[in-house]
Amino acid sequence: MDFAGSHILSVDQFERADIERVFDVADSMAPYAHRHRITRVLEGAILGNMFFEPSTRTRVSFGCAFNLLGGEVRETTGFESSAISKGESLYDTARVISGYSDIIAMRHPAAGSVAEFAAASRVPVINGGDGANEHPTQALLDLYTIRKEMRHRGREIDGLRLAMIGDLRYGRTVHSLSKLLACFERVHLSCIAPAELRMPAEIVELLRARGHTVVESDAMENSIAHVDIAYSTRIQEERFASRDEANLFRGRYRLNQAIYTQFCEPNTVIMHPLPRDSRAEANELDPDLNENPNLAIFRQTDNGVLVRMALFAMVLDVVHLVNRYESRVSWYTGKRFTE
C-alpha cells in the first residue's frame, strides 16, 4: 500500500506488511506521545475532525495525535452544528471542508458514508467509524496493543488465542479487527455471543478460508479458559430498533475478578474498545478488575494516539522528517507516563 496521499477507509486496504509498517512507525512516535520530545513536522497543517456521531476517545485522540505532530485541529461535532442539518449533501460538505483542511478524520452513523465523503474530498480522509460497518483505526490500535502485550510475554500475533465477547453483530471494532487478524497465521478465535448477535457469517468464512480456527459459542466461562486475550464489547444500543430490544442482551456476559480468577489463565489480557457500559444492568467489565495488571483497556487508549500519529505521518508523507523538526520539552522534565 502507498500511504502517501491515500484515504484510510477500510482494513481491506491493508496487507500484513502494511500493518507491520504502521506499527513500526507507531513505535517511533513514542517519544512525542509521551512528551519526552516535541516535533513540529506538521506545523501549519490543519486536521478537519468531523464527528457526526458521539465519540470521546476517537475524536480526542485524533486531535491529540495531530497536535503532537505540530498541526492544528478544527472540529465539527453532531449534525446540528453542521450544514448537513440544513439539507447539505455529503458531496458539498466534502468539497467545502477539504478546502479548509489538509486531512480529514470523519465519523458518521451510516455505513459507507465516509467512503462517499472521501470520493468528493480534495484531501485524504481517515475513517473514524461508519455505522456498524468498520472502524479501521480502532482495529489497528487494538492489534498494536495485542502485539505489545504478547511481546511482553515472549509471543507474537501468529498463534494468538483470542475470545471476542458480546455484540459481535453490530460491533464494528470486532469486524475490522477480525479482518486484520486474517492477515496473520494460526489464529484461534472464540466468538462468544447470543445467537442473535453472532459474528457476521462472511467474516467467519473469511477467517476459516485463511486457515484460522473459529469457534462460535453462547457460553462465556468455558470459552475464555484457554485464551491469550479476552476482548469484551458493549451492546451497541444505538444500532438496535429500540432500547427495549437492546436490553434483552444487556448484561448477558459480565467479566469480574472472581470469574477471571476461576476461568482465565493467569496472564490472560483483558481488552475492550471502550466505552465500557458501567451501568449496573450492563457492567460488562466490573470495576473490581481495575487493579488487575492484565487489564489493558487504558493501554489501548494510549496506543491509539501512537497509531493515529503514525497514520497522519504516513498519509502526509512526513515520516522521514519527524526527527528533523524535533526539539526538547521546555515545560516538563522527567517521565510523563509510566509504561
C-alpha positions as CSV (number, residue, x, y, z in Angstrom):
1,M,0.0,0.0,0.0
2,D,1.2,3.5,-0.9
3,F,0.1,5.5,2.2
4,A,1.2,9.0,0.9
5,G,-2.0,10.9,0.0
6,S,-4.3,7.9,0.4
7,H,-7.6,7.7,2.1
8,I,-7.8,5.2,5.1
9,L,-11.3,3.8,4.8
10,S,-11.2,0.1,5.4
11,V,-9.0,-2.6,6.8
12,D,-9.4,-4.3,3.5
13,Q,-6.7,-1.9,2.2
14,F,-4.1,-3.5,4.4
15,E,-1.8,-6.5,3.9
16,R,0.4,-7.8,6.7
17,A,3.4,-5.8,5.5
18,D,1.3,-2.6,5.7
19,I,0.2,-3.4,9.2
20,E,3.7,-4.0,10.4
21,R,4.9,-0.8,8.7
22,V,2.2,1.2,10.6
23,F,3.3,-0.5,13.9
24,D,7.0,0.3,13.3
25,V,6.1,4.0,12.7
26,A,3.9,4.0,15.7
27,D,6.8,2.7,17.8
28,S,8.9,5.7,16.6
29,M,6.2,8.1,17.8
30,A,6.5,7.1,21.5
31,P,9.0,10.0,22.5
32,Y,6.5,12.6,21.2
33,A,3.4,10.9,22.5
34,H,5.0,10.5,25.9
35,R,6.1,14.2,25.8
36,H,9.8,13.3,26.0
37,R,10.4,15.3,22.8
38,I,8.4,17.7,20.7
39,T,8.1,17.7,16.9
40,R,6.6,20.4,14.7
41,V,6.7,18.5,11.5
42,L,3.1,19.3,10.7
43,E,3.2,22.9,11.8
44,G,0.8,24.9,9.6
45,A,-1.2,21.8,8.7
46,I,-4.9,21.6,9.6
47,L,-7.0,18.5,10.5
48,G,-10.7,18.7,9.9
49,N,-12.1,16.5,12.7
50,M,-15.7,15.8,11.7
51,F,-17.7,13.6,14.1
52,F,-21.4,13.2,13.4
53,E,-21.8,10.5,16.0
54,P,-20.9,10.6,19.7
55,S,-17.3,10.0,20.4
56,T,-14.8,10.7,23.2
57,R,-11.6,8.6,22.7
58,T,-11.6,8.5,18.9
59,R,-12.3,12.2,18.4
60,V,-10.0,13.5,21.1
61,S,-7.1,11.1,20.2
62,F,-7.3,12.0,16.6
63,G,-7.0,15.7,17.6
64,C,-4.3,14.9,20.2
65,A,-2.2,12.9,17.6
66,F,-2.3,15.8,15.1
67,N,-1.4,18.3,17.8
68,L,1.6,16.2,18.9
69,L,2.9,16.4,15.3
70,G,2.6,20.2,15.4
71,G,-0.6,20.6,13.5
72,E,-3.9,22.4,14.3
73,V,-7.4,20.9,14.6
74,R,-10.8,22.3,13.6
75,E,-13.8,20.3,14.8
76,T,-17.4,19.7,13.8
77,T,-19.4,17.6,16.3
78,G,-23.0,16.5,15.6
79,F,-25.3,17.1,12.7
80,E,-27.0,20.0,14.5
81,S,-23.7,22.0,14.3
82,S,-23.2,21.5,10.6
83,A,-24.9,22.5,7.3
84,I,-26.0,18.9,6.9
85,S,-28.8,19.7,9.3
86,K,-30.0,22.2,6.6
87,G,-30.0,19.6,3.9
88,E,-26.5,19.9,2.5
89,S,-25.2,16.8,0.9
90,L,-22.1,14.9,1.9
91,Y,-20.6,15.8,-1.5
92,D,-21.0,19.5,-0.9
93,T,-19.7,19.2,2.7
94,A,-16.7,17.3,1.5
95,R,-15.8,19.8,-1.2
96,V,-16.1,22.7,1.3
97,I,-14.3,21.2,4.3
98,S,-11.5,19.7,2.2
99,G,-10.7,23.2,1.0
100,Y,-10.1,24.2,4.6
101,S,-8.1,21.1,5.7
102,D,-5.0,19.2,4.8
103,I,-6.5,15.9,6.0
104,I,-9.9,14.9,7.5
105,A,-10.9,12.4,10.1
106,M,-14.6,11.5,10.0
107,R,-17.2,9.5,11.9
108,H,-20.8,9.1,10.6
109,P,-23.6,6.8,11.6
110,A,-24.4,5.4,8.1
111,A,-22.4,2.5,6.7
112,G,-20.4,3.6,3.6
113,S,-20.9,7.3,4.3
114,V,-17.2,8.0,4.9
115,A,-16.2,6.5,1.6
116,E,-18.9,8.6,-0.1
117,F,-17.5,11.7,1.6
118,A,-13.9,10.7,0.6
119,A,-14.9,10.3,-3.0
120,A,-15.7,14.1,-3.1
121,S,-12.8,15.2,-0.8
122,R,-9.8,17.1,-2.2
123,V,-7.6,15.8,0.7
124,P,-7.1,12.4,2.4
125,V,-9.8,11.1,4.6
126,I,-9.5,8.7,7.6
127,N,-12.5,6.7,8.6
128,G,-13.2,7.2,12.3
129,G,-16.2,4.8,12.2
130,D,-19.1,4.5,9.7
131,G,-22.1,3.0,11.4
132,A,-22.0,-0.8,12.0
133,N,-19.6,-1.2,9.1
134,E,-15.9,-0.5,10.0
135,H,-13.6,1.2,12.4
136,P,-10.1,0.7,10.9
137,T,-8.0,2.9,13.2
138,Q,-9.6,1.2,16.3
139,A,-8.7,-2.2,14.8
140,L,-5.2,-1.1,14.2
141,L,-4.7,0.2,17.7
142,D,-6.3,-3.0,19.1
143,L,-3.9,-5.2,17.1
144,Y,-1.0,-2.9,18.0
145,T,-1.9,-3.4,21.7
146,I,-2.2,-7.1,21.2
147,R,1.3,-7.2,19.7
148,K,2.8,-5.2,22.6
149,E,1.0,-7.3,25.2
150,M,2.1,-10.6,23.5
151,R,5.7,-9.4,23.1
152,H,5.9,-8.7,26.9
153,R,5.1,-12.4,27.2
154,G,7.6,-13.5,24.6
155,R,4.9,-14.2,22.0
156,E,3.8,-12.8,18.6
157,I,0.4,-12.3,16.9
158,D,0.9,-15.6,15.0
159,G,-0.6,-18.4,17.0
160,L,-2.8,-16.0,19.0
161,R,-5.8,-17.4,21.0
162,L,-8.4,-14.7,21.3
163,A,-12.0,-14.6,22.6
164,M,-14.4,-11.9,21.4
165,I,-17.3,-11.4,23.7
166,G,-20.6,-9.6,23.4
167,D,-22.3,-7.8,20.5
168,L,-20.4,-9.3,17.5
169,R,-23.2,-8.5,15.0
170,Y,-23.1,-4.7,15.4
171,G,-19.7,-4.2,16.9
172,R,-17.7,-2.6,14.0
173,T,-14.5,-2.9,16.1
174,V,-14.6,-6.7,16.1
175,H,-15.4,-6.8,12.4
176,S,-12.4,-4.7,11.5
177,L,-10.1,-6.4,14.0
178,S,-11.1,-9.9,12.7
179,K,-10.2,-8.9,9.1
180,L,-6.7,-7.7,10.3
181,L,-6.2,-10.9,12.2
182,A,-6.9,-12.8,9.0
183,C,-3.6,-11.4,7.6
184,F,-1.6,-13.3,10.3
185,E,-1.2,-17.1,10.9
186,R,-2.8,-19.8,13.1
187,V,-5.2,-17.5,15.0
188,H,-7.7,-19.3,17.2
189,L,-10.8,-17.1,17.6
190,S,-13.6,-17.9,20.0
191,C,-16.7,-15.8,19.2
192,I,-18.9,-15.6,22.3
193,A,-22.3,-14.0,21.6
194,P,-26.1,-14.7,21.7
195,A,-27.4,-16.3,18.5
196,E,-29.0,-13.0,17.6
197,L,-25.7,-11.1,17.9
198,R,-23.3,-13.6,16.2
199,M,-20.3,-12.5,14.2
200,P,-21.4,-12.0,10.5
201,A,-21.0,-15.2,8.6
202,E,-18.8,-13.6,5.9
203,I,-16.2,-12.7,8.5
204,V,-16.2,-16.2,10.0
205,E,-15.9,-17.6,6.5
206,L,-13.0,-15.3,5.6
207,L,-11.0,-16.4,8.7
208,R,-11.6,-20.0,8.1
209,A,-10.7,-19.7,4.4
210,R,-7.4,-18.2,5.5
211,G,-6.7,-21.3,7.7
212,H,-7.7,-19.9,11.1
213,T,-9.8,-21.7,13.7
214,V,-13.2,-20.1,14.6
215,V,-15.4,-21.5,17.3
216,E,-18.8,-19.9,18.0
217,S,-20.5,-20.2,21.4
218,D,-23.1,-18.5,23.5
219,A,-21.4,-19.6,26.8
220,M,-18.6,-17.3,28.1
221,E,-17.0,-19.0,31.1
222,N,-15.6,-22.2,29.4
223,S,-14.8,-20.3,26.2
224,I,-12.3,-18.0,28.0
225,A,-10.5,-20.7,29.8
226,H,-7.6,-21.0,27.3
227,V,-7.1,-17.7,25.6
228,D,-4.4,-15.1,25.5
229,I,-6.8,-12.2,25.1
230,A,-10.4,-11.7,26.3
231,Y,-11.8,-8.9,24.2
232,S,-15.2,-7.7,25.6
233,T,-17.6,-5.4,23.8
234,R,-20.7,-3.5,24.9
235,I,-24.2,-3.9,23.5
236,Q,-24.3,-1.4,20.6
237,E,-27.6,0.1,21.7
238,E,-27.6,2.8,19.0
239,R,-27.8,0.1,16.3
240,F,-31.0,-1.5,17.7
241,A,-34.5,-0.6,16.8
242,S,-35.2,0.3,20.5
243,R,-33.7,0.4,23.9
244,D,-36.0,-2.4,25.0
245,E,-34.6,-4.6,22.2
246,A,-31.0,-3.8,23.4
247,N,-32.0,-4.5,27.0
248,L,-32.7,-8.1,26.0
249,F,-29.0,-8.7,25.7
250,R,-27.5,-6.1,28.1
251,G,-25.6,-7.7,31.0
252,R,-25.6,-11.2,29.3
253,Y,-21.8,-11.5,29.6
254,R,-20.1,-10.0,32.7
255,L,-16.5,-10.4,33.5
256,N,-15.3,-9.7,37.0
257,Q,-12.3,-10.7,39.1
258,A,-13.9,-13.8,40.5
259,I,-14.8,-15.1,37.1
260,Y,-11.4,-14.2,35.7
261,T,-9.6,-16.0,38.6
262,Q,-11.7,-19.1,38.2
263,F,-11.7,-19.5,34.4
264,C,-8.9,-17.5,32.8
265,E,-5.3,-18.3,32.6
266,P,-3.2,-16.1,35.0
267,N,-1.8,-13.9,32.2
268,T,-4.9,-13.5,30.1
269,V,-5.1,-9.9,28.8
270,I,-8.4,-8.1,29.1
271,M,-9.3,-5.7,26.3
272,H,-12.3,-3.5,25.4
273,P,-12.6,-0.9,22.7
274,L,-14.5,1.4,25.2
275,P,-16.7,2.9,26.3
276,R,-17.4,0.1,28.7
277,D,-21.0,0.2,29.9
278,S,-20.6,0.6,33.7
279,R,-24.3,0.8,34.5
280,A,-25.5,-1.9,36.9
281,E,-27.7,-3.6,34.3
282,A,-24.7,-4.0,31.9
283,N,-21.3,-3.8,33.7
284,E,-19.5,-6.0,31.1
285,L,-16.2,-5.3,32.8
286,D,-16.5,-5.0,36.5
287,P,-14.6,-2.2,38.3
288,D,-13.1,-4.8,40.5
289,L,-10.8,-5.6,37.5
290,N,-9.4,-2.0,37.6
291,E,-6.3,-3.1,39.7
292,N,-5.7,-6.2,37.6
293,P,-2.4,-5.7,35.8
294,N,-3.7,-7.6,32.9
295,L,-6.5,-5.1,32.3
296,A,-5.2,-3.4,29.1
297,I,-8.1,-1.1,28.3
298,F,-6.2,2.1,29.2
299,R,-3.0,0.9,27.5
300,Q,-5.3,0.6,24.4
301,T,-6.3,4.2,24.6
302,D,-2.7,5.4,25.0
303,N,-1.7,3.2,22.0
304,G,-4.5,4.9,19.9
305,V,-2.5,8.1,19.9
306,L,0.6,6.4,18.7
307,V,-1.2,4.6,15.8
308,R,-3.1,7.7,14.7
309,M,0.1,9.8,14.8
310,A,1.7,7.1,12.6
311,L,-1.2,7.2,10.1
312,F,-1.1,11.0,9.9
313,A,2.7,11.0,9.3
314,M,2.4,8.3,6.7
315,V,-0.5,9.7,4.8
316,L,1.0,13.2,4.7
317,D,4.4,11.6,3.9
318,V,6.5,13.2,6.6
319,V,7.8,10.1,8.5
320,H,11.3,10.8,7.3
321,L,11.1,14.4,8.5
322,V,9.7,13.9,12.1
323,N,13.2,13.9,13.7
324,R,14.4,16.9,11.7
325,Y,11.7,19.1,13.3
326,E,12.0,17.9,16.9
327,S,13.2,19.8,20.0
328,R,13.4,19.4,23.7
329,V,10.5,19.7,26.0
330,S,10.9,23.0,27.9
331,W,7.8,22.8,30.1
332,Y,8.4,19.4,31.7
333,T,11.3,17.4,32.9
334,G,11.1,13.8,33.9
335,K,9.0,10.9,32.6
336,R,5.5,11.8,31.5
337,F,3.9,8.4,31.6
338,T,4.8,5.1,33.1
339,E,4.9,2.2,30.7
